[in-house]
């Protein structure tokens, strides 16, 4: 056999072997992905990616992103979705990837980046399916950004035109300022800074309000007693550090109580709105 022919046969065998090994690696990674072994799936997909060219690359980028997403690693998922977006070959796939990226940012509460991704979708000549999804994602994103007027607007646009009852329910939920803006954490902190316990009372936590008032009031009383029995210096040295400690802890707790209570109210409103939209579209 001539050397040239032998060399060609060896190269052909190596290429076939390489292709088989590559496909086997991808198949193994797919299997790990579908049984929920996402870390191993990512490792195998990345190994396959190192040797891949052409159509495999786009698939591997997307699968790596999906695996990171399923494992709640949203920053890494967004990165590989971006790589997949650059290699995608049709508009529908690109739109899906944009929604995937937006979802990564929403779940990590990076609402500004989510908004940027959603605005990358074209305004015209887009399938109604994608347009409706965009409206829904806009509604959720604006809610996270606390732009409740735009959130309401997009939620309303998801409803059938003739469904005035559902629209009125959503408008009523958004129109009650108490539901979305109170208690104000900054107000609670300021009130407790001025008068210990008052911020907790404003936030509706009577127990912590009384606890803060009694603790700080007790140290103030102790200070007066020490000043009367001994000296002002003794009073300051004995009671002031404790008063400052509990006073600071009190207004920080007032802020957190108000923040958590407002977040819970907003979450309840959000769930109610989603329930209305879902029911209206059944």
Secondary structure, 3 states (H helix, E strand, C coil): CCHHHHHHHHHHHHHHHHHHHHHHHHHHHHHHHHCCCHHHHHHHHHHHHHHCCCHHHHHHHHHHHHHHHHCCCHHHHHHHHHHHHHHCCCHHHHHHHHHHHHHHHHHCCCHHHHHHHHHCCCCCCCCHHHHHHHHHHHHHHHHHCCCHHHHHHHHHHCCCCCCHHHHHHHHHHHHCHHHHHCCCHHHHHHHHHHCCCHHHHHCCCHHHHHHHHHHHHHHHHHHHHHHHHCCHHHHHHHHHHHHHHHHHHHHHHHHHHHHHHHHHHHHHHHHHHHHHHHHHCC
